[in-house]
Amino acid sequence: MTRNVEGLPAPNERRRLREAAELTLDEVAAAVGVAAATVRSWECGRTTPRGRKRDAYAGFLARLPELAGAADATGPPGRPDPADPADPADPLLVAVGPGAGAEGVAEAPDGPADAGGSADTTAAGPAGRPATRPGVRPVVDPAEAFDTLHDLAAPALARQAYLLTGCRALSLEAVDRAFTRAWDQWPEVATDPDPVGWVRTIVYDYALSPWHRFRRSHRRPDRPPADPADRILLDALLALPRIHRRTVLLYDGVGLDLPDTAAETEATTPATGHRILNAHADLAARVPELADVPVEKQSAALRERLAALRPPFSLDPRPAAEVRGGGERRTRQWTRATLGLTAMIAAATAYTAATAPTRYDPPLAPGGSVSGVPPLSGPQQLTERSRHLHDKLRADPQAGPARVAPRLD
């Protein structure tokens, strides 16, 4: 998207202005009054600000060139001097390998949100404790960048997949498959404005695939949580349709705003709003804690309940090094299988070419029926004279012509 929309610069120009002023997504979001994920969507071109948010964002972008000039002289206001230690609130610098530009790094979005937190909060660990984000540090190795993304996003994504499926094995398998695919397509993921969202989409698609019901290992759900309230909430979530379950988890659990939720679920904003309202109504009818909550406060109450839900087992994804190694082994296996199949086809083709006939032999014409020939009926019956001659020939020991000469007696 390269054209201006509603008086605003193009999305790539919006990001360039922010980076020139050395501002983070959190700082822009605080100045405009929205979430960092919303600013990220505006810079990607997935959504467009409207109304008062558009006016505030346009005014902020108009002042960015002045802030960029001031940053060149004294540094941006409220930011530490470049010689000072890195600020932990700044986004992580992730290497993208060749093609990343002169610096060899690209800005990665904020860490993934837990099922009960907002999109610009830090990721939660397996036990629900918030994981502290490291400071700004240059990463030059793609494997190290992938490991950083995996450590930040995998625990929260495993928890979200569990809320979608209620199955521990399927949740961990979905996270493993998503990060394996991310490593296979790492240049694309590293340059994506929202790598966590890229992986999250794969996790949700795999976890909610309807084909899993044909697998014996995933037909029966795991044991429910120990807390009765958590058990009721999880059963209510699993009773929702798949698309409603995904929408309410993105909106209330992850903390995406309505346009971002609509974009990630590939639906219109009004349709997404109706899905959220229907999901809230179904959950309120099934969960006693949400029944007495006013409609305007159901989203906040549901977010707190999702954050407080504790699975009856740990959701620890595989280490990032094993995920990378497994993906590489799978790639090598597929490569060997492809080469083996190609060799078999080549050998079969060569054998066929060597044993094929070099000339054409026309087939024999099929036989036709012939009419006018009397059928073979076997030997005729002997007459009395023929029988007498037959007996004479058998009984006469003489040989030669005299044998058949008649006698006088």
Wavefront OBJ file of the C-alpha trace (Angstrom):
o trace
v 0.000 0.000 0.000
v 1.726 3.133 -1.218
v -1.022 5.744 -1.562
v -2.298 8.198 0.991
v -5.528 7.306 2.766
v -7.881 9.940 4.181
v -5.206 12.620 4.326
v -2.664 10.353 6.032
v 0.717 9.321 4.640
v 1.099 5.886 3.140
v 1.641 3.066 5.679
v 5.315 2.655 4.840
v 5.781 6.431 5.200
v 4.126 6.338 8.644
v 6.632 3.783 9.847
v 9.523 5.674 8.283
v 8.500 8.867 10.109
v 8.300 7.044 13.422
v 11.667 5.382 12.969
v 13.247 8.670 11.919
v 12.049 10.187 15.200
v 13.380 7.098 17.060
v 10.041 6.389 18.705
v 8.656 3.010 19.677
v 5.186 1.685 19.019
v 4.347 2.090 22.701
v 5.292 5.778 22.651
v 3.204 6.468 19.551
v 0.298 4.497 21.028
v 0.501 6.485 24.288
v 0.539 9.772 22.386
v -2.476 8.876 20.226
v -4.380 7.009 22.940
v -4.578 3.531 21.398
v -2.852 0.175 21.817
v 0.524 -0.585 20.308
v -1.025 -3.341 18.201
v -3.355 -0.762 16.648
v -0.432 1.454 15.643
v 1.297 -1.588 14.193
v -1.794 -2.357 12.097
v -1.902 1.235 10.859
v 1.726 1.037 9.784
v 1.161 -2.309 8.054
v -1.859 -1.007 6.173
v -4.198 -3.679 7.520
v -6.443 -1.103 9.181
v -6.984 2.648 8.843
v -7.713 5.086 11.698
v -11.059 6.811 11.662
v -12.743 9.686 13.413
v -10.918 11.250 16.332
v -8.170 8.651 16.223
v -7.425 9.580 12.624
v -7.221 13.284 13.494
v -4.969 12.620 16.483
v -2.746 10.289 14.468
v -2.514 12.729 11.554
v -1.544 15.569 13.902
v 1.071 13.401 15.575
v 2.583 12.387 12.229
v 2.708 16.043 11.181
v 4.867 16.822 14.233
v 7.234 13.886 13.711
v 9.633 15.709 11.330
v 10.231 18.325 14.063
v 10.851 15.550 16.604
v 13.221 13.860 14.177
v 15.210 17.085 13.809
v 15.388 17.497 17.563
v 16.425 13.871 17.934
v 19.345 14.382 15.573
v 20.641 17.195 17.791
v 19.862 16.166 21.369
v 18.056 12.855 21.116
v 14.298 12.327 21.314
v 12.518 13.651 24.392
v 11.990 11.115 27.114
v 14.479 8.649 25.600
v 17.921 7.892 27.045
v 21.070 9.001 25.343
v 22.399 6.507 22.769
v 25.481 5.984 24.898
v 23.385 5.028 27.918
v 22.342 1.436 28.641
v 19.408 0.138 26.654
v 15.920 0.865 27.900
v 14.038 -2.361 28.737
v 10.841 -0.865 27.333
v 12.252 -0.504 23.843
v 11.382 -3.172 21.299
v 13.783 -5.987 20.674
v 16.119 -5.711 17.703
v 15.943 -8.935 15.732
v 18.322 -9.922 12.970
v 16.796 -10.740 9.625
v 19.924 -11.873 7.821
v 20.708 -10.783 4.257
v 18.575 -7.995 2.895
v 17.925 -6.372 6.272
v 19.514 -3.116 5.286
v 22.757 -1.416 6.191
v 22.375 -2.092 9.893
v 21.418 -5.748 9.384
v 18.599 -5.497 11.926
v 14.878 -4.857 11.836
v 12.455 -3.841 14.527
v 10.290 -6.615 15.889
v 6.906 -5.995 17.486
v 6.214 -6.328 21.146
v 6.138 -9.728 22.807
v 3.009 -11.891 22.633
v 0.213 -11.380 25.053
v -1.072 -13.959 27.468
v -4.634 -15.176 27.149
v -5.776 -12.559 29.618
v -3.503 -9.645 28.799
v -3.441 -6.952 26.176
v -1.581 -7.197 22.899
v 1.213 -4.870 24.018
v 1.981 -6.627 27.304
v 4.746 -9.115 27.878
v 4.315 -12.828 27.397
v 3.375 -15.039 30.298
v 5.341 -18.110 31.266
v 3.951 -21.604 31.716
v 2.934 -20.919 35.304
v 1.289 -17.586 34.472
v 4.157 -15.409 35.704
v 4.964 -12.473 33.431
v 8.267 -12.879 31.657
v 10.493 -9.819 31.773
v 11.526 -8.607 28.361
v 15.211 -8.121 27.678
v 16.587 -4.777 26.705
v 17.578 -3.680 23.263
v 20.403 -5.821 22.000
v 21.623 -6.432 18.479
v 21.174 -9.963 17.225
v 23.127 -10.981 14.160
v 22.376 -14.694 14.010
v 19.005 -15.818 12.549
v 19.008 -18.841 14.876
v 19.385 -16.570 17.899
v 16.615 -14.312 16.621
v 14.330 -17.320 16.167
v 15.167 -18.574 19.662
v 14.296 -15.153 21.083
v 10.932 -15.117 19.310
v 10.228 -18.687 20.435
v 11.084 -17.974 24.075
v 8.843 -14.895 24.086
v 5.825 -16.268 22.225
v 5.697 -20.059 22.625
v 4.456 -20.293 26.268
v 1.618 -17.832 25.712
v 0.637 -19.431 22.405
v 0.550 -22.874 24.030
v -1.822 -21.536 26.663
v -4.023 -19.906 24.021
v -4.129 -23.121 21.999
v -5.198 -24.986 25.134
v -8.080 -22.571 25.619
v -9.112 -23.242 22.021
v -8.932 -27.043 22.188
v -8.783 -28.211 25.798
v -6.162 -30.765 24.708
v -2.580 -30.496 25.913
v -1.037 -32.697 23.193
v -2.823 -30.844 20.391
v -1.856 -27.462 21.841
v 1.839 -28.305 22.039
v 1.704 -29.915 18.611
v 0.144 -26.769 17.118
v 2.848 -24.548 18.631
v 5.567 -26.922 17.447
v 4.201 -27.035 13.902
v 3.822 -23.245 13.751
v 7.379 -22.517 14.859
v 8.752 -25.239 12.597
v 7.049 -23.572 9.677
v 8.289 -20.186 10.882
v 11.878 -21.468 10.854
v 11.412 -22.929 7.370
v 10.192 -19.502 6.178
v 12.322 -17.424 8.511
v 13.262 -14.630 6.041
v 9.565 -13.948 5.519
v 8.774 -14.114 9.243
v 11.753 -11.943 10.237
v 10.710 -9.135 7.900
v 7.029 -9.358 8.845
v 5.857 -6.356 10.895
v 4.144 -8.717 13.363
v 6.044 -12.040 13.594
v 4.096 -13.090 16.690
v 0.844 -12.595 14.794
v 2.274 -14.610 11.897
v 2.990 -17.567 14.177
v -0.269 -17.129 16.107
v -2.301 -17.466 12.909
v -0.638 -20.803 12.123
v -1.213 -22.036 15.688
v -4.909 -21.155 15.624
v -5.476 -22.646 12.165
v -3.813 -25.925 13.111
v -5.461 -26.175 16.543
v -8.965 -25.559 15.160
v -8.622 -27.819 12.127
v -11.701 -30.078 11.888
v -9.587 -33.019 10.703
v -8.296 -33.652 14.237
v -11.574 -35.298 15.201
v -10.600 -38.276 13.019
v -7.434 -38.833 15.059
v -7.867 -41.276 17.903
v -5.426 -39.429 20.180
v -7.417 -36.190 19.973
v -10.969 -37.484 20.164
v -11.205 -37.400 23.941
v -10.445 -34.176 25.837
v -7.920 -34.134 28.638
v -8.862 -34.102 32.284
v -10.556 -30.838 33.299
v -8.969 -28.224 35.568
v -9.116 -28.821 39.305
v -10.961 -25.575 40.068
v -14.715 -25.952 39.362
v -14.906 -22.355 38.095
v -12.092 -22.988 35.630
v -13.772 -26.197 34.528
v -17.058 -24.386 33.860
v -15.301 -21.626 31.905
v -13.306 -24.076 29.785
v -16.405 -26.143 29.001
v -18.245 -22.974 28.012
v -15.401 -21.956 25.697
v -15.260 -25.363 24.045
v -19.041 -25.290 23.527
v -18.733 -22.176 21.334
v -18.399 -22.534 17.551
v -14.819 -22.525 16.344
v -14.943 -19.086 14.757
v -16.617 -17.544 17.838
v -14.058 -19.220 20.087
v -11.208 -17.803 18.026
v -12.732 -14.333 17.859
v -13.450 -14.019 21.574
v -9.977 -15.288 22.477
v -8.292 -12.744 20.205
v -10.477 -9.886 21.393
v -10.837 -10.642 25.110
v -7.873 -12.919 25.733
v -5.059 -11.544 23.581
v -6.414 -8.000 23.728
v -6.584 -7.086 20.038
v -8.927 -4.296 19.109
v -11.950 -4.910 16.906
v -10.352 -4.034 13.511
v -7.277 -6.172 14.219
v -9.476 -9.062 15.354
v -11.519 -8.763 12.174
v -8.370 -8.708 10.050
v -6.895 -11.778 11.728
v -10.131 -13.756 11.435
v -10.600 -12.576 7.817
v -14.012 -11.078 8.513
v -15.589 -7.656 8.362
v -15.640 -5.457 11.438
v -19.471 -5.597 11.858
v -19.455 -9.394 11.534
v -16.689 -9.649 14.117
v -18.635 -7.388 16.494
v -21.723 -9.588 16.195
v -19.647 -12.694 16.830
v -18.207 -11.173 19.987
v -21.675 -10.187 21.248
v -23.074 -13.662 20.553
v -20.085 -15.303 22.220
v -20.464 -13.087 25.293
v -24.156 -13.972 25.496
v -23.426 -17.710 25.275
v -20.682 -17.489 27.887
v -22.855 -15.457 30.226
v -25.553 -18.127 29.966
v -23.087 -20.880 30.868
v -20.725 -19.188 33.335
v -22.368 -17.996 36.556
v -19.622 -15.429 37.219
v -20.474 -13.604 33.974
v -24.242 -13.816 34.298
v -24.581 -10.864 36.685
v -21.947 -8.693 34.966
v -23.288 -5.787 32.854
v -22.849 -6.114 29.122
v -20.362 -3.259 28.903
v -18.145 -4.909 31.551
v -18.319 -8.486 30.315
v -15.210 -8.104 28.181
v -13.063 -6.988 31.129
v -14.501 -9.682 33.408
v -13.921 -12.368 30.794
v -10.356 -11.159 30.289
v -9.671 -11.534 34.012
v -11.212 -15.008 34.103
v -9.198 -16.162 31.085
v -6.005 -14.895 32.689
v -6.828 -16.665 35.962
v -7.665 -20.045 34.372
v -5.034 -22.630 35.280
v -4.649 -25.854 33.266
v -4.284 -29.069 35.293
v -0.846 -29.692 33.768
v 2.140 -27.759 32.526
v 2.230 -26.445 28.978
v 5.944 -26.384 28.267
v 6.793 -26.223 24.546
v 9.891 -27.874 23.209
v 13.099 -25.819 23.337
v 13.761 -23.637 20.349
v 16.899 -25.568 19.421
v 14.902 -28.816 19.172
v 12.251 -27.108 17.053
v 14.894 -25.851 14.644
v 16.609 -29.240 14.564
v 13.332 -31.073 14.010
v 12.408 -28.801 11.124
v 15.802 -29.282 9.512
v 15.596 -33.061 9.939
v 12.140 -33.098 8.414
v 13.427 -31.043 5.498
v 16.323 -33.440 4.968
v 13.964 -36.422 5.093
v 11.633 -34.893 2.529
v 14.609 -34.031 0.343
v 15.908 -37.595 0.517
v 12.455 -39.013 -0.172
v 12.081 -36.722 -3.183
v 15.491 -37.691 -4.515
v 14.742 -41.396 -3.975
v 11.399 -41.142 -5.782
v 13.049 -39.249 -8.620
v 15.750 -41.941 -8.910
v 13.092 -44.686 -8.986
v 11.175 -42.910 -11.742
v 14.381 -42.415 -13.716
v 15.331 -46.097 -13.319
v 11.870 -47.256 -14.382
v 11.988 -44.958 -17.395
v 15.414 -46.268 -18.403
v 14.319 -49.918 -18.032
v 11.200 -49.273 -20.084
v 13.249 -47.589 -22.811
v 15.740 -50.490 -22.873
v 13.145 -53.293 -23.014
v 10.634 -51.679 -25.332
v 10.364 -53.249 -28.857
v 12.096 -51.430 -31.698
v 9.688 -52.481 -34.480
v 5.982 -52.809 -34.840
v 4.392 -56.231 -35.199
v 0.769 -55.968 -36.248
v -1.517 -58.309 -34.356
v -2.960 -61.411 -36.049
v -6.423 -61.021 -37.439
v -9.065 -62.928 -35.513
v -10.384 -66.126 -37.090
v -13.645 -66.119 -39.022
v -16.371 -68.717 -39.306
v -16.446 -70.938 -42.467
v -19.778 -72.219 -43.766
v -20.544 -75.234 -46.036
v -18.309 -77.782 -44.275
v -20.172 -80.730 -42.769
v -19.556 -81.154 -39.126
v -17.383 -83.995 -37.917
v -19.669 -86.674 -36.534
v -17.154 -89.417 -35.740
v -16.644 -92.899 -37.334
v -19.613 -94.517 -39.118
v -21.147 -97.753 -37.940
v -19.704 -100.919 -39.569
v -21.838 -102.854 -41.923
v -22.012 -106.645 -41.803
v -19.577 -107.017 -44.681
v -17.182 -104.500 -43.191
v -17.285 -106.273 -39.848
v -16.586 -109.629 -41.508
v -13.579 -108.183 -43.292
v -12.391 -106.573 -40.077
v -12.527 -109.848 -38.188
v -10.791 -111.663 -40.995
v -7.907 -109.228 -41.010
v -7.487 -109.607 -37.278
v -7.645 -113.401 -37.271
v -5.571 -114.212 -40.421
v -1.896 -114.592 -39.509
v -0.705 -114.431 -43.106
v 0.951 -111.384 -44.468
v 1.104 -109.943 -47.885
v -1.454 -109.917 -50.637
v -2.583 -113.407 -49.847
v -4.001 -112.124 -46.637
v -6.790 -110.349 -48.312
v -7.273 -112.924 -51.164
v -10.486 -114.838 -50.761
v -10.398 -118.531 -50.107
v -12.426 -121.167 -51.759
v -13.502 -122.719 -48.478
l 1 2 3 4 5 6 7 8 9 10 11 12 13 14 15 16 17 18 19 20 21 22 23 24 25 26 27 28 29 30 31 32 33 34 35 36 37 38 39 40 41 42 43 44 45 46 47 48 49 50 51 52 53 54 55 56 57 58 59 60 61 62 63 64 65 66 67 68 69 70 71 72 73 74 75 76 77 78 79 80 81 82 83 84 85 86 87 88 89 90 91 92 93 94 95 96 97 98 99 100 101 102 103 104 105 106 107 108 109 110 111 112 113 114 115 116 117 118 119 120 121 122 123 124 125 126 127 128 129 130 131 132 133 134 135 136 137 138 139 140 141 142 143 144 145 146 147 148 149 150 151 152 153 154 155 156 157 158 159 160 161 162 163 164 165 166 167 168 169 170 171 172 173 174 175 176 177 178 179 180 181 182 183 184 185 186 187 188 189 190 191 192 193 194 195 196 197 198 199 200 201 202 203 204 205 206 207 208 209 210 211 212 213 214 215 216 217 218 219 220 221 222 223 224 225 226 227 228 229 230 231 232 233 234 235 236 237 238 239 240 241 242 243 244 245 246 247 248 249 250 251 252 253 254 255 256 257 258 259 260 261 262 263 264 265 266 267 268 269 270 271 272 273 274 275 276 277 278 279 280 281 282 283 284 285 286 287 288 289 290 291 292 293 294 295 296 297 298 299 300 301 302 303 304 305 306 307 308 309 310 311 312 313 314 315 316 317 318 319 320 321 322 323 324 325 326 327 328 329 330 331 332 333 334 335 336 337 338 339 340 341 342 343 344 345 346 347 348 349 350 351 352 353 354 355 356 357 358 359 360 361 362 363 364 365 366 367 368 369 370 371 372 373 374 375 376 377 378 379 380 381 382 383 384 385 386 387 388 389 390 391 392 393 394 395 396 397 398 399 400 401 402 403 404 405 406 407 408 409
